[in-house]
Amino acid sequence: MAQRIRETRTPQYVALDYSISISDVMSALLFVFIVILIMFSFNMSTSESDFREEYQQAAKERERLEQINTEKGEKLQKLETSIAELRDLASNLKNDFDLQQARTAQLLYQLLTDIQQELISKENLRVHIDPNLGILRLPDEILFPLGSAQFATGGEEILKKLARVLEHHLPCYTGNLHEAVRPSFCQEHQWNPGTLDAVFIEGHTDNMPVNAKTFSNNLHLSGMRAIRTYETLMAASTKMPLMDLRNQKGQTVFGISGYGEYRPVVAHATPTPEPANRRIDFRFLLINPKPPEASPQFFEGLDRLTEKLGALK
């Protein structure tokens, strides 16, 4: 029997082929890379499309806003033009009104100075005038004794002198502008019919107490003196009766008022027989300037301006 030789197996190292595994891995990685690249490309394409769409929308919105701004700019320019026109119109209205006021003040000054000069030159009577207030002032002591409503010696004669002068001037300023006939004695510069509105005969006193048996207070005394002056003046005018003078509205020109001690020329805290406060004032009031004829244009301009402001909102 042949002796069986025992086979002894010893571990042996077998070389493995890793090249296939690396190739597979590289293929897989390449596939993944391609997939990622495709996805990236798709995402880029989608993002680019979205970007283009958003850009187009933004461009349209910008164009719309630019159009709105252009329209608002045009409206604003028109609005600025309207404001400038309205400002010019307001300036013209103010200038016209100022001219009318200046003319009224000039007429009042002219009337008072003409009366004053004629009283001096023809009647030898000096009076004080205040053109700013429209006042011709007669000192009270030349008309009435202290504390009395009865005329002093010569008081009635003074009012007769004043009446004669007023007859030569007031008819030139009264009456209706469209119907008045110019009297022969009215000079060219005097002929201003329809401009005199009223003449108030105002009585004033000092702040001394009065005789309670005769007058209740200084207000009562001043009122009685104004009434007596008015009655005497009206009775003294015969050539051109002052009583018949009417203003532009057909109303009587002359009126009376009494202020007692409450409108002093020289104020005193204690009872003082101040001669300057005892007086009779003739207050001349001319017709106030009418609002400019262009006033409706001004309000129409305001309405247009309001509409344009509303359109800008």
Phi, psi and omega in degrees: 000127180286140180288124180285124177279124179287127177273125180254119179265123177250147180301137177234145181270126181254130180283124179266150182263094181282345184300326181290318181295318180295321179296318179297319180296317181295322178296317180296317179297320179296320179296315179299318180299318180296317179299316180297319180296319179296316180296319179297318179297319180295315179297320178297318180297316179296316180297318179297320178295316178297320180297316180297320180294315178295323179296317178297318178296318179296321179296318178296318180296319178297319179297320179295317180294321177297322178295317178298316180296322178296315179296318179293324177298318178295318178295320180295321178296318177296322180295316178298322177296318179295320179297318179297318178295319180293322178295319177296319180296316179298320178296318178295319178298317179297317180297318178297316181294320178297322178296319178296318178296319179296320178294319178298316178297321179294320178297319180295317177298317180298315181298312183293318181292323177298316179296315181298314182295321180289325176298323180286311187286323185256332185246355180055042181235121180262129178229160178262138176236150174229092184299331180294325179260354181071036187246135165247123191246131172251122177302136186295328186291341178275353179249315188229144171291162181301126176076014184232153174255007175268142184294143171283170179299125181090353182296316180294324180295323178298318180291329176294320177298315180297319180299318181298320181287318179298327178298334182270354185237313186297324178299342179282347184242356184254187179083181180271132185303322186269349183240348185293142175251128186290121175292156183295332183277351180280115177289166185303316183287341181274340189284094180223064184297147177079011182260336180272124182264316184199156171230114180260128173269111187251127176264137179225149179229172169279188182256022175284143177298148181255168177292112185296338180286333183260316182228141181288329179193180181294331178296318177296317180297314181296321178295318179293323177293320178296319179296316180296320178296316179299311182298318181291319180295317180295320181291332183281341181268118183237325182291309177232085188308122179295333179298331185273353182292136180233151176274189184298333180270003181083013181268152177300137184283315188275143175209175182229157174202151178233131183245358179057228182265006194271357174229066184287150170282319176237113184281143176225136180283333180246160179304121184219128179281066184286115182299325183296333181278340178272102189203163169243121178255136170256111183260116181264126179242122176268161178298130178296144178303139178286153174302143181305145182296339182276003181306317178303325178297323180297315181290326174297320177297321176297320179297316179297320179296321177297318178298319181290325175297320178295325181289338180281344183287000000 
